[in-house]
Amino acid sequence: MSNLPSGTNTLADAGEGRGASVEIQNLSKRFTHDGPVIIDNLNLAIKPGEFVALVGASGCGKSTLLNILSGLDTQTSGTVDLGAAPALLFQEHALLPWLTAGKNIELALKLIKFPKAQRKARAQELLELVHLPHAYNLRPHELSGGMRQRVAIARALAQGRKILLMDEPFAALDAITRDLLHEELIRIWEETGLTVLFVTHNVREAVRLGQRVILMSSRPGRIINEWQIAGDEPRRIESPLVGEMSVLITEELRKEIKRHG
């Protein structure tokens, strides 16, 4: 990852183990030297294998934070210490339309120099992991929106990363498809032990998925509150716990938005 003189990013060797830690200290971001502060003195620690959901008003710096963690952007100051290289999944699946689902995944394998003779078998394994065992020879236009996003998840997993950064990956999907993909994501997370940082505008989605929900302030973005989501039982979008926590967090988000106009 790139460095600025006033900020450092460290990428450690994760070794064995499944997930990897994320440690952010005093991170700040401006896009120009004298421009407005986008993120201000942000501190966040994520344990290996933890699923953290990040919510906040539009423009608070959530996506900018993911871009910094992924290496697409650099901070102005502060430090980022990642236990392993992350994979980044966007709202748009960005599959190459002239390649089949399987070949899209194989391309990711090629980029990490995965042995050529084993790429097709590994791509098929990943399609089976996301419950698309028969999609190898299908092109993106032959898949539904939810299926395309599952292929995108498989492609992200193909990179062999232990940290998965997700930037509103289900926002464009209908409610039922989104709920089904929530179940798929939780299943994959439990099977792989990935560390997940999931950005969303949807508070219910955050509570449905996250072990912990983090609230960012309106610009400049700071972490102003967090909630540990109790209970180990599977949650559904209509679960009483999800409803109760969503009301509480939404009220805090509304106060924050009103405070900043």
N, C-alpha and C positions, 0 to 999 in steps of 0.2 A: 504494500500500500504506500501511497505517496506521503511525504512529510512536508510540513511547513516549518520554518525556523522556530515558531512559538508553540508548535503542537507536535506531538509524536504519536505514531501508531505502531503498535507492536503486535506481531503475529508469531505466536509460540507454536512449537511442535506439540500437537495434542496427544501424541502417543497412542496407547491403546484406549480403552474407554469409548463411550458412545457419543454423548454430547460434549460440548466445550463451553467454557465460561466466556462472559463478556463483561469487561470492566471499563466504564467511562468515567473520567474524572475531570471536572471543571471545564467541560467542553463548551466552546463558544464559536459562533459562525457569523461572519459578515461576507457578503458577496463582493463588496468593494472596500477599499481601505477606510473610507469615511462614510460608508453606507449604513443603513439601519442594522441593528443587531437582530439576527434571525433566531439564533439559539444562544442562551445566556447562562454560562456557568452550570451546565447540566451534569448531574451525577447519577449514574445508574449501574447497578451490579446485577448480573443474571447468572444463576448457578448452572452448571452443566446439566443438561436434560430438562431444564425448566421451560415452561410455556408461558410467556409474558405477552399480554395484549396492551397496546398503547393507543390511547384515545386523546382527542383534543379537537379544538375548532379548526376549520380550514385555515391554512396559512401559518399554523403555529410551529411548523418546522419538523413535523413527523417524517415526511418523505426525505427531507434534507438530512435528517439524522441517519436514515437507512442508507442514503447515498454515501455518507461519510464512512459508515461501518463497512460498506461493501467495497470501498475504494474508488467509487465513481466521483467522489468529491473529497476535499480536504477541509479540515477544521481550521479556524483562525488561531485558536489556542486550545490548550487542554490536551489530554491524552486518551487514547483508545487502546486497550489491551485485549486482544482476541486470542482465545485458546486454540483457534483453528481458523482457516480461511472460510468465509461464509458464502452461501449461495443466495441470490436475490431473485424473488418471484414478484412480478408486477401484476397490476390489474389486467392488462392486456397480455394474452398468452404468448404472443410474438412467435408462434410456430411458423416455420418456413413453408409456404403454401405448396411449393413444388415437391416437397419431400413427404413421404408417408410418416405416420406417427412413429413407427420404429426407426426410420432413418433420421428423424429429428433428434431422437434420443441418442442414436449412434454418433451423430455429429458432436454432441456434448462429450461422449466417451472418447472420440477422436482427439478433442482438444486437450484432454488430460492424458493423452498417450496410452489409453487403455488398449491392450493387445487386440489387433485387428481381427484375428481369428475368433475372438471371444465376444466381440461387440454385439452381434445379433442375439446371441443367447442372453447376454446381460440386459439388452434392451427389452427382450421378451420377459425376463424376470421382473423388470421394473414395471412393465405394463400389467403384469399379473398382480404386482403389489398394489397398484391403483385400481384394480378390478376392471382392467380393459384387456383381457387376454387375447381377444380376437381382433384387436385394432392395429396390429403391426403394419398391415398393408393398406390401411385407410389413410387418405389425405385429409387435412384439416377441414375442408369444405364438406366432407362426408360425416363429420362428427358434430354432435350437439355442443352448445357452449360449455356445458358442464364437463363433457368428455374432453374437449380441447384443454380445459384448465387442468384436468387430471393428467393429461399427457405433459403439460407444462410442469406439473409437480414431479412427474417421473423424470423429466429432463433435468430438473434442478437436482433431484436425488442422484442422477447419474454422475454428477460432479464429485461425489464421494465426500461432500462437505459435512461437517458436524454441527454447523450453525445454519439455520434457515431464516432469512429475512423476508417477510411477506408484506407487500405494500398494497393493501385493499384488494386481495386477489379475487374476491367473490362479489365485489360491488356491482358488477354489470349483470349479474345473474338474477333470475327470478327467485322468489322466496323459497319455493320447494326445492329447486336445484341447489340453492345455497345451503339449505338445511342438510341435504344429503351429503354435500361436500364437507360440511362441518364434521359429520360422522366419519367420513373417509379420512379427513385430516387428523382427527384424534386417533383413529386406528393406526395410521401410518406413524404418527408421533410415538405412540405407545410401542409399536413394533421396532422402531429404529432408535429410539432414545435421543433424537435430535434436540438441540437447544433451539427454541423458536421465539422470534420477536415478531409479533403480528400487529401491523398497523391497520386501524379501521376507524371510520366515522360512526359505525353502528355499535352503540353501547351494549345492546343485547348480544350481538355477535361476540363482543369482547368478553362478556361474562360467561357466555355459553362455552367459550373455548379456553380462556386463560386460567392458569393457576393463580395468576396475579394480574390485576388491571392497574395500569399506570395512567394518571391524568396529567397532560401537559397544559400549561397556561397558554393563553393567547400571546401573540408575538410581543416581546421576545419569548421563545419557548423555554420554559423551565418545568421541572417536575414539581407539582404542587400537592399531589396526593396519590395514595395507592391503597388498594384493597386486596387482601388475601381472600381468595374464594374458597370457602370451607366446603368440606365434603368430598369424598373420593368416588361417590357413585356417579354413573354417567349422567350428564345433564342434557336436557333438551331445551329448545328455544322457548317452549311454553312452561318449563318447570317453575314452581313457585320461587325457588331460590334465585333463578335467573331473573324473574320478574321483580322481585324485591330489591336485589342488588342493582338492577338496571335503573329503577326509579331513583335510588339513592345517588348513583353515579351521575345520572342525567341531570339531577337537580344541581349537583356541584358544577357540572359542565355549563349549565344555563347561567349560573351565577358568574362564572368566569367570563362567558361571552358578554353578559350585560356589563360587567365591570370594565371591559375594554371596548364597549360600544359596538 
